[in-house]
């Protein structure tokens, strides 16, 4: 088995796709007005409109209510990412780059729907070993 993607549902697909394109520097593939993906080497961030659950037979979802999942992206230099994104993130920064006890330096912020996002760089030898197996 291989972890393939995480899908975020939103009431405003163009806004959320544009945000992630700007934040990551990666281009999204917009397959339909209701579905886009930002592929990375490790996994894909899929973004779907509220119509996508209905297509799968489950119309009972709510957007902008996540309080338990963090969307995480490895970045080569989290401090540089923070400087680059300062204007985009504005007051949505939850935590400026901080070295966590497990060895990652992390920048936590919220996307336009309130989802928590972590850009991180492993900085200790133990964290680098875990990440670069």
N, C-alpha and C positions, 0 to 999 in steps of 0.2 A: 504494500500500500504506500502511496505517496500523497502527502498533503499538497493539494493543487491550488486552492484559492479560498478567499473569504469574500463574501458578498455583503455589501452595505446597501440597504434600501433607503431611498430618499424621496422626498416630495419634490425636489428640485434637482434633477439629474444634471442639467448643464452647469449649474453653479458648483455642485460637488465635484464633477469631473474636472472642471477648470481649476478648482482649488488644488486637487491632487496633482494635476499636471504642473502647476506652478510650484507646489511644495517639493515634489520629487524631481522635477526636471525631466520627467519621462512623458512621452506622448501616449495618450489613450487611443485605443481603437474603439470607435463608436459603431457598433454593429447595427443598432436600431435607435430610434429616439428614446427607447426604454432600457437600453443595456449598453454598457461600455466596460472595457477592461484596461488595466495598466499592468502589463506583464513585467515581472522582474526575474532574475535568474533563479530565485528560490521559490517563488509562488506568485500568484496573480491577485491583484485587488480588483474585484468585480464590483460594479456599481449598477444597481438596477432601480428603475422607477417603481412606484407603488403598483403598477399594472403587472409586473413580473410575477409576484406571488399568485395572482389570480390565474395566470397562465399555468401554474403548477398545481392549481386546485386548492390553494390556501390563501384566501383573501383576508385573513385575520392577522394582520401585522400592523405595527405602529413604528413610524420613523422617529428619529431624533429622541429616542428614549433609552439608548444603551447606557448602562451604568456598571457593566461587568466585564467588558472586553476592551483590550487595548490593541490597536493596530500598530504593529512595530515594523520599522524599516532600519536595516543596517545602513549606516552612512560612513564614508571613509574618515570624515572629520566633523564631528557633531558641533564643535565650536564654530567652524566655518559655516556650517548649515544654519546655525542660529543667527549669525551675522547676515547671511544672505536672505533669511526669511523674516527678519525683524518687522519689516513694514507689512508683509502679508499677514503675519500672525497677530500683530498688535496686542490687544488685551487678552487674547485667547491663549497666551503662554501660561501654562500651569506651573511649570518648573523650568527655570533656565538650566543650561547644562550643569549637571551635578554628577559626581562619581558615586555610583551606588555600591552598597556593600559587596555585591557579587561581581564587581569589576567592570561594569559597563558605565560609560559616561552617557547620560540620557538627557534629552530635551523632551519635555512633555507639553503638549498643547492640544487644543480642541479644534476639530474641523468645523465647518459652518453648521453642521447638524448636531454638534456637541459631542461627537465621538472622540474619545481620548486617543491620541496618536503619540507614539514614542519614536523619535529618531535617536539611535544609539550607536556608539563606537566602543568596542571592547578595548579597554586600556591597560588592564593588568595582564600579566602572563597567563594566569589561570583562565581568565575570560577569553583571551585570544585563543588559547588552546581549545576551549569548549566550542568556540565559534568556527574555527578554521580546521576542524578535524579532517 
